[in-house]
Amino acid sequence: MEGVLETLFQSSPIATWIFDTATFEIVAANDAACSLYGYDRNTFHGLSAIDLQPGQDCGSFIEMLQSIGSYRPKQIRAHLAASGEALHI
């Protein structure tokens, strides 16, 4: 089953990345995320979830994680692409 899930994750057209909630380190990103955000896979994996948050949103992002234990967005949030462009996710 693990191989099937990996294939689904990597081949999904929906930009998806996974991060460790303790360290915020990005541990996986699929091809769609690499394309949308403009990072190659190695660079993406060297980032943290904080790196993808615009400065004004970092505090609220961390507060959400600390209060609920996992991030489940209920609103559109802005993220930053490699180019500095705001992506509304």
Secondary structure as a PSIPRED ss2 file (coil, helix, strand):
# PSIPRED VFORMAT (PSIPRED V4.0)

   1 M C   1.000  0.000  0.000
   2 E H   0.000  1.000  0.000
   3 G H   0.000  1.000  0.000
   4 V H   0.000  1.000  0.000
   5 L H   0.000  1.000  0.000
   6 E H   0.000  1.000  0.000
   7 T H   0.000  1.000  0.000
   8 L H   0.000  1.000  0.000
   9 F H   0.000  1.000  0.000
  10 Q H   0.000  1.000  0.000
  11 S H   0.000  1.000  0.000
  12 S C   1.000  0.000  0.000
  13 P C   1.000  0.000  0.000
  14 I C   1.000  0.000  0.000
  15 A C   1.000  0.000  0.000
  16 T C   1.000  0.000  0.000
  17 W E   0.000  0.000  1.000
  18 I E   0.000  0.000  1.000
  19 F E   0.000  0.000  1.000
  20 D C   1.000  0.000  0.000
  21 T C   1.000  0.000  0.000
  22 A C   1.000  0.000  0.000
  23 T C   1.000  0.000  0.000
  24 F C   1.000  0.000  0.000
  25 E E   0.000  0.000  1.000
  26 I E   0.000  0.000  1.000
  27 V E   0.000  0.000  1.000
  28 A E   0.000  0.000  1.000
  29 A E   0.000  0.000  1.000
  30 N C   1.000  0.000  0.000
  31 D H   0.000  1.000  0.000
  32 A H   0.000  1.000  0.000
  33 A H   0.000  1.000  0.000
  34 C H   0.000  1.000  0.000
  35 S H   0.000  1.000  0.000
  36 L H   0.000  1.000  0.000
  37 Y H   0.000  1.000  0.000
  38 G C   1.000  0.000  0.000
  39 Y C   1.000  0.000  0.000
  40 D C   1.000  0.000  0.000
  41 R H   0.000  1.000  0.000
  42 N H   0.000  1.000  0.000
  43 T H   0.000  1.000  0.000
  44 F H   0.000  1.000  0.000
  45 H H   0.000  1.000  0.000
  46 G C   1.000  0.000  0.000
  47 L C   1.000  0.000  0.000
  48 S E   0.000  0.000  1.000
  49 A H   0.000  1.000  0.000
  50 I H   0.000  1.000  0.000
  51 D H   0.000  1.000  0.000
  52 L H   0.000  1.000  0.000
  53 Q C   1.000  0.000  0.000
  54 P C   1.000  0.000  0.000
  55 G H   0.000  1.000  0.000
  56 Q H   0.000  1.000  0.000
  57 D H   0.000  1.000  0.000
  58 C H   0.000  1.000  0.000
  59 G H   0.000  1.000  0.000
  60 S H   0.000  1.000  0.000
  61 F H   0.000  1.000  0.000
  62 I H   0.000  1.000  0.000
  63 E H   0.000  1.000  0.000
  64 M H   0.000  1.000  0.000
  65 L H   0.000  1.000  0.000
  66 Q H   0.000  1.000  0.000
  67 S H   0.000  1.000  0.000
  68 I H   0.000  1.000  0.000
  69 G C   1.000  0.000  0.000
  70 S C   1.000  0.000  0.000
  71 Y C   1.000  0.000  0.000
  72 R C   1.000  0.000  0.000
  73 P C   1.000  0.000  0.000
  74 K C   1.000  0.000  0.000
  75 Q C   1.000  0.000  0.000
  76 I C   1.000  0.000  0.000
  77 R C   1.000  0.000  0.000
  78 A E   0.000  0.000  1.000
  79 H E   0.000  0.000  1.000
  80 L E   0.000  0.000  1.000
  81 A C   1.000  0.000  0.000
  82 A C   1.000  0.000  0.000
  83 S C   1.000  0.000  0.000
  84 G C   1.000  0.000  0.000
  85 E C   1.000  0.000  0.000
  86 A E   0.000  0.000  1.000
  87 L E   0.000  0.000  1.000
  88 H E   0.000  0.000  1.000
  89 I C   1.000  0.000  0.000
